Amino acid sequence: MGKKIAVIGTGYVGLVTGVALSDIGHHVYCLDVDPTKIDKLNRGISPIYEPELEELIQKNMQADRLHFTTDHSIAFQNAEAIYIAVGTPERADGSANLDFVQQVARDIAANVSDQGAVVVTKSTVPVGTNKLVKHWITEALDRDVAIEVVSNPEFLREGSAVYDTYNGDRIVIGAESEEAAKLIEAINKPFGVPVFRTDIESAEMIKYASNAFLAAKISFINEIGTICGKLGANIEDVAAGMGMDKRIGDKFLNAGIGYGGSCFPKDTKALIQIAGGVNHKFDLLESVINVNNKQQQLPLDIAQMVVRGGLEGKKVAMLGLAFKPNTDDMRESASIVLAHKLADLGANITAFDPIAMDNAKRLLPESVHYAASTEEALQDADVAFIVTEWDEFKDLPLTVFEQKMKQPIVIDGRNCYPLSYVETANIDYYSIGRPSVI
Ligand code: NAD
């Protein structure tokens, strides 16, 4: 028998969570303060791009299991579980901003049903926040209502969020109350994903520690890549050889122009602040961030070395704008840093991304032109940057660079092509941690 569940926040996490919970049979009310999003959703349109998501929204709306509202009283009425999935963006000092979470706590206090509810935090929040949430709610309640909190951090990856929800490596449940933990475990059972039960603080830390570790893996391989580049070694072979060691694993060993997105940059900084709060200077993580900042500068450094006469007045093609393939999310994308630096140098940028151009327009310099296709972006360009490894670019015959560009100089920030293939083409090719092909 499905449970009545409210999910607060219909962003990448909340929407996917709400839709997937309805798909496994629960009755889900997704709430957002943004009426435009709710209006779109009520018309069966996904406000974000995620593979499979829109189809699932429509399927579960038709089955009358999935509803969208801006009205708390409707969402919370008889809800056994209330999921918090609002943003926790970074403050100026790097710490997590909990204002949206605190607002949701107040809204819960004002609207929760008298039989009480289990409040489940999916948002990434610093250690101690779930207990604060319980405090915020009970403090604001004017009635005697039973509230339990459960930390249930989210590990989905944008671009494969729906798949990940059904095929996650683990569901972490951190709770004080056995009953609350059991409810959340039962809600998630149909996903068939292994559950890891722990206390609230450890669950909160698992999320930050996991993201920090993955960011460290990326910065580590990027540093090795830089050294390989100087020594004539090939980072791809180095990573492949390392990855065969099961203790290391072969995932997250792709050298490139650094991590971006809505999680790694902010969560690494937040963890430094969390550590600082208990008087620990997290030296390793600070280096991880510094390496990533340097890495994002790399394509520009290469361009300045190899484009004769400098970049001023040159036509530059940017292929890919999203922070990774299969998403329209532009938050903290390497393309933002690159586009602003190129514009400052007086380059004429033409960009193309299969999905993220609408979101990009709000973040890139106004002078950027947007092409309707890869070919149009490359037309007469003096240099091309590959920023996001969309399949569309990986599958591009290299002859297109030769034929369309004025000077076929390609700076591939994502190592999209095997060097053996590049050697067959008539282009000047620079990638990350691999020998140049000129
Ligand atoms: P998002 O910005 O895409 O969505 C947040 C949504 O919350 C927005 O639609 C916003 O309108 C809504 N909102 C804000 N305040 C609200 C309120 N008071 N009541 C109702 N709705 C409100 O954010 P996201 O990417 O989904 O991330 C949400 C949380 O999940 C963050 O803490 C993030 O760190 C974490 N997380 C994100 C990912 C990811 O890949 N995006 C993965 C794991 C964890």
Residues whose N, C-alpha, C, O or C-beta is under 5 A from the ligand:
A	BS01	NAD	I8 G9 T10 G11 Y12 V13 G14 L31 D32 V33 D34 A85 V86 G87 T88 F100 Q103 V104 K122 S123 T124 E154 F155 L156 R157 E158 S262
